[in-house]
Amino acid sequence: MNTTIKFKIDGREIIAEKGQTIVEAAKANGVYIPTLCNFEGLPPKGCCRMCTIRISNRYMTSCTTPVAEGMEVESDIPEITDFRKGIVELLFVSGNHFCPACEKSGNCELQALAYRFKMMVPRFPFLFPQKGIDATNPKIIKEQNRCILCKRCIKGIKDDEGRSYFAYKNRGNKLEVVLDEKMGKEITDALARKAMDNCPVGSIIYKELGYYQPIGKRKYDKKPIGSEIEI
């Protein structure tokens, strides 16, 4: 039984497996589609909209859209590029992201996307919200000023019973991701470090680690985001 599907992204033929999402098939074929909330091995959420593509003049998230035979996907076009750049700009102005002083600088996916889309001065006004920093946990600092509400920590950092260490709190413009106070006291060093590594920005910091990589040797210092799969 044939399980392969052929479709196109920006005119390039892509061979995929049935059941794959567009972003999975693109990555497998060396085509880069930017994401922030999507994380390999976790259920797709489609909340950041960075992976938005166009099919038959309809816009949808490629991390939640399954491949289909003969579909024609538009991704690397000026309209969608500007849309993605606008999302990056909105994330910068709606938080407090001071990259030179951030422990995740050079390893931050949001920062790397800002470089990729050549963001200089955002077209939107800065909000400068005053958000809290929770350093009460013995292993983790939760810096709310940098959080982009991507849910990667909620979906990916769980105990053996499947309970998440992180959760949403409040609603609307007061929404934030918090570490469960009771479970947080029992989090292991390995999970605390994994939480920091899974976070695309510098919102979750493993205590006492600090600036462990010198400038020039960080993840995005020499290779821009997406370069590892582009052909």
KELUMDO-507629 format. One record per residue (C-alpha): residue number from 1; residue in one letter; x, y, z negated. Coordinates in steps of 0.1 Angstrom, whole numbers, padded with zeros to 4 digits, m for minus. Example, Ala and Ser with C-alpha at 12.3 -4.5 7.8 and 13.67 -1.06 7.14 Angstrom:
REM residues 2
(r 1, 'A', (0123, m0045, m0078))
(r 2, 'S', (0137, m0011, m0071))
REM end
This chain:
REM residues 231
(r 1, 'M', (0000, 0000, 0000))
(r 2, 'N', (0014, 0034, 0011))
(r 3, 'T', (0017, 0057, m0019))
(r 4, 'T', (0035, 0086, m0002))
(r 5, 'I', (0020, 0119, 0009))
(r 6, 'K', (0033, 0144, 0033))
(r 7, 'F', (0025, 0181, 0030))
(r 8, 'K', (0043, 0214, 0036))
(r 9, 'I', (0057, 0242, 0015))
(r 10, 'D', (0065, 0273, 0035))
(r 11, 'G', (0066, 0253, 0066))
(r 12, 'R', (0090, 0227, 0053))
(r 13, 'E', (0078, 0191, 0052))
(r 14, 'I', (0077, 0175, 0017))
(r 15, 'I', (0073, 0138, 0009))
(r 16, 'A', (0056, 0132, m0024))
(r 17, 'E', (0041, 0104, m0044))
(r 18, 'K', (0004, 0102, m0051))
(r 19, 'G', (m0004, 0117, m0084))
(r 20, 'Q', (0025, 0142, m0084))
(r 21, 'T', (0018, 0178, m0089))
(r 22, 'I', (0030, 0204, m0063))
(r 23, 'V', (0057, 0216, m0087))
(r 24, 'E', (0070, 0181, m0093))
(r 25, 'A', (0071, 0172, m0056))
(r 26, 'A', (0088, 0205, m0048))
(r 27, 'K', (0115, 0199, m0074))
(r 28, 'A', (0120, 0163, m0061))
(r 29, 'N', (0126, 0177, m0026))
(r 30, 'G', (0149, 0205, m0037))
(r 31, 'V', (0124, 0234, m0034))
(r 32, 'Y', (0124, 0258, m0064))
(r 33, 'I', (0091, 0271, m0078))
(r 34, 'P', (0096, 0292, m0109))
(r 35, 'T', (0079, 0282, m0141))
(r 36, 'L', (0080, 0292, m0178))
(r 37, 'C', (0053, 0272, m0196))
(r 38, 'N', (0058, 0240, m0177))
(r 39, 'F', (0083, 0216, m0192))
(r 40, 'E', (0093, 0182, m0178))
(r 41, 'G', (0077, 0154, m0198))
(r 42, 'L', (0049, 0175, m0213))
(r 43, 'P', (0013, 0178, m0199))
(r 44, 'P', (0010, 0208, m0176))
(r 45, 'K', (m0008, 0239, m0190))
(r 46, 'G', (m0009, 0265, m0162))
(r 47, 'C', (m0009, 0293, m0187))
(r 48, 'C', (0021, 0315, m0176))
(r 49, 'R', (0011, 0316, m0139))
(r 50, 'M', (0047, 0319, m0128))
(r 51, 'C', (0042, 0289, m0105))
(r 52, 'T', (0012, 0304, m0086))
(r 53, 'I', (0011, 0293, m0050))
(r 54, 'R', (m0014, 0299, m0022))
(r 55, 'I', (m0033, 0271, m0003))
(r 56, 'S', (m0059, 0280, 0024))
(r 57, 'N', (m0060, 0316, 0010))
(r 58, 'R', (m0067, 0303, m0025))
(r 59, 'Y', (m0044, 0310, m0054))
(r 60, 'M', (m0037, 0282, m0079))
(r 61, 'T', (m0010, 0270, m0103))
(r 62, 'S', (0013, 0244, m0087))
(r 63, 'C', (0020, 0227, m0121))
(r 64, 'T', (m0016, 0216, m0124))
(r 65, 'T', (m0025, 0211, m0087))
(r 66, 'P', (m0020, 0175, m0074))
(r 67, 'V', (m0005, 0170, m0039))
(r 68, 'A', (m0028, 0161, m0010))
(r 69, 'E', (m0021, 0149, 0024))
(r 70, 'G', (m0016, 0176, 0050))
(r 71, 'M', (m0019, 0206, 0026))
(r 72, 'E', (0000, 0237, 0035))
(r 73, 'V', (0015, 0256, 0006))
(r 74, 'E', (0027, 0292, 0006))
(r 75, 'S', (0052, 0299, m0022))
(r 76, 'D', (0082, 0320, m0011))
(r 77, 'I', (0063, 0349, 0005))
(r 78, 'P', (0065, 0386, m0004))
(r 79, 'E', (0030, 0388, m0020))
(r 80, 'I', (0036, 0359, m0044))
(r 81, 'T', (0072, 0370, m0051))
(r 82, 'D', (0059, 0404, m0062))
(r 83, 'F', (0031, 0387, m0083))
(r 84, 'R', (0057, 0366, m0101))
(r 85, 'K', (0080, 0396, m0107))
(r 86, 'G', (0050, 0414, m0122))
(r 87, 'I', (0045, 0386, m0147))
(r 88, 'V', (0081, 0388, m0158))
(r 89, 'E', (0077, 0426, m0162))
(r 90, 'L', (0045, 0422, m0182))
(r 91, 'L', (0062, 0397, m0205))
(r 92, 'F', (0091, 0422, m0211))
(r 93, 'V', (0069, 0452, m0219))
(r 94, 'S', (0044, 0433, m0241))
(r 95, 'G', (0072, 0420, m0264))
(r 96, 'N', (0104, 0433, m0278))
(r 97, 'H', (0132, 0417, m0257))
(r 98, 'F', (0166, 0433, m0264))
(r 99, 'C', (0188, 0408, m0245))
(r 100, 'P', (0222, 0420, m0256))
(r 101, 'A', (0214, 0412, m0293))
(r 102, 'C', (0195, 0380, m0287))
(r 103, 'E', (0211, 0347, m0296))
(r 104, 'K', (0195, 0331, m0265))
(r 105, 'S', (0210, 0356, m0241))
(r 106, 'G', (0225, 0337, m0212))
(r 107, 'N', (0204, 0307, m0219))
(r 108, 'C', (0170, 0324, m0217))
(r 109, 'E', (0147, 0315, m0189))
(r 110, 'L', (0128, 0348, m0190))
(r 111, 'Q', (0161, 0368, m0188))
(r 112, 'A', (0172, 0345, m0159))
(r 113, 'L', (0140, 0351, m0140))
(r 114, 'A', (0144, 0389, m0145))
(r 115, 'Y', (0177, 0386, m0128))
(r 116, 'R', (0163, 0364, m0101))
(r 117, 'F', (0135, 0389, m0092))
(r 118, 'K', (0159, 0419, m0096))
(r 119, 'M', (0139, 0435, m0123))
(r 120, 'M', (0153, 0469, m0132))
(r 121, 'V', (0127, 0491, m0147))
(r 122, 'P', (0093, 0475, m0152))
(r 123, 'R', (0064, 0492, m0135))
(r 124, 'F', (0043, 0490, m0167))
(r 125, 'P', (0047, 0510, m0199))
(r 126, 'F', (0064, 0494, m0228))
(r 127, 'L', (0041, 0486, m0257))
(r 128, 'F', (0068, 0481, m0284))
(r 129, 'P', (0045, 0460, m0306))
(r 130, 'Q', (0056, 0455, m0342))
(r 131, 'K', (0056, 0418, m0348))
(r 132, 'G', (0069, 0398, m0377))
(r 133, 'I', (0100, 0376, m0381))
(r 134, 'D', (0094, 0345, m0403))
(r 135, 'A', (0127, 0333, m0418))
(r 136, 'T', (0111, 0314, m0448))
(r 137, 'N', (0117, 0280, m0433))
(r 138, 'P', (0151, 0264, m0443))
(r 139, 'K', (0160, 0255, m0407))
(r 140, 'I', (0141, 0277, m0383))
(r 141, 'I', (0137, 0315, m0377))
(r 142, 'K', (0105, 0323, m0358))
(r 143, 'E', (0110, 0356, m0340))
(r 144, 'Q', (0075, 0367, m0329))
(r 145, 'N', (0088, 0397, m0310))
(r 146, 'R', (0103, 0374, m0284))
(r 147, 'C', (0075, 0348, m0282))
(r 148, 'I', (0057, 0345, m0248))
(r 149, 'L', (0030, 0321, m0260))
(r 150, 'C', (0040, 0294, m0236))
(r 151, 'K', (0030, 0265, m0259))
(r 152, 'R', (0061, 0245, m0251))
(r 153, 'C', (0068, 0241, m0289))
(r 154, 'I', (0032, 0233, m0296))
(r 155, 'K', (0031, 0205, m0270))
(r 156, 'G', (0066, 0192, m0274))
(r 157, 'I', (0076, 0193, m0311))
(r 158, 'K', (0055, 0167, m0329))
(r 159, 'D', (0060, 0142, m0357))
(r 160, 'D', (0057, 0104, m0354))
(r 161, 'E', (0019, 0106, m0358))
(r 162, 'G', (0015, 0131, m0329))
(r 163, 'R', (0009, 0162, m0351))
(r 164, 'S', (0024, 0194, m0338))
(r 165, 'Y', (0047, 0214, m0361))
(r 166, 'F', (0036, 0246, m0343))
(r 167, 'A', (0002, 0261, m0337))
(r 168, 'Y', (m0016, 0292, m0324))
(r 169, 'K', (m0028, 0317, m0350))
(r 170, 'N', (m0053, 0346, m0346))
(r 171, 'R', (m0068, 0357, m0313))
(r 172, 'G', (m0066, 0383, m0285))
(r 173, 'N', (m0036, 0407, m0288))
(r 174, 'K', (m0029, 0393, m0323))
(r 175, 'L', (m0024, 0358, m0311))
(r 176, 'E', (0009, 0343, m0321))
(r 177, 'V', (0026, 0309, m0325))
(r 178, 'V', (0035, 0299, m0360))
(r 179, 'L', (0053, 0270, m0377))
(r 180, 'D', (0031, 0250, m0400))
(r 181, 'E', (0043, 0258, m0435))
(r 182, 'K', (0039, 0223, m0450))
(r 183, 'M', (0052, 0204, m0420))
(r 184, 'G', (0079, 0229, m0414))
(r 185, 'K', (0095, 0221, m0447))
(r 186, 'E', (0100, 0185, m0436))
(r 187, 'I', (0113, 0192, m0400))
(r 188, 'T', (0145, 0174, m0392))
(r 189, 'D', (0177, 0191, m0380))
(r 190, 'A', (0173, 0173, m0346))
(r 191, 'L', (0137, 0185, m0341))
(r 192, 'A', (0146, 0220, m0352))
(r 193, 'R', (0174, 0221, m0327))
(r 194, 'K', (0151, 0206, m0300))
(r 195, 'A', (0125, 0233, m0308))
(r 196, 'M', (0151, 0260, m0301))
(r 197, 'D', (0163, 0243, m0269))
(r 198, 'N', (0127, 0238, m0256))
(r 199, 'C', (0118, 0274, m0262))
(r 200, 'P', (0124, 0293, m0229))
(r 201, 'V', (0132, 0325, m0248))
(r 202, 'G', (0148, 0334, m0282))
(r 203, 'S', (0117, 0330, m0303))
(r 204, 'I', (0128, 0299, m0321))
(r 205, 'I', (0163, 0300, m0336))
(r 206, 'Y', (0180, 0272, m0354))
(r 207, 'K', (0195, 0287, m0385))
(r 208, 'E', (0232, 0291, m0390))
(r 209, 'L', (0240, 0283, m0354))
(r 210, 'G', (0242, 0319, m0340))
(r 211, 'Y', (0262, 0327, m0309))
(r 212, 'Y', (0277, 0293, m0303))
(r 213, 'Q', (0285, 0298, m0266))
(r 214, 'P', (0308, 0325, m0254))
(r 215, 'I', (0298, 0349, m0226))
(r 216, 'G', (0308, 0333, m0193))
(r 217, 'K', (0300, 0297, m0203))
(r 218, 'R', (0263, 0300, m0210))
(r 219, 'K', (0237, 0282, m0189))
(r 220, 'Y', (0229, 0310, m0165))
(r 221, 'D', (0262, 0329, m0165))
(r 222, 'K', (0275, 0312, m0133))
(r 223, 'K', (0245, 0296, m0118))
(r 224, 'P', (0212, 0314, m0115))
(r 225, 'I', (0179, 0298, m0125))
(r 226, 'G', (0167, 0273, m0099))
(r 227, 'S', (0201, 0269, m0082))
(r 228, 'E', (0204, 0233, m0093))
(r 229, 'I', (0176, 0222, m0070))
(r 230, 'E', (0177, 0246, m0041))
(r 231, 'I', (0190, 0233, m0008))
REM end
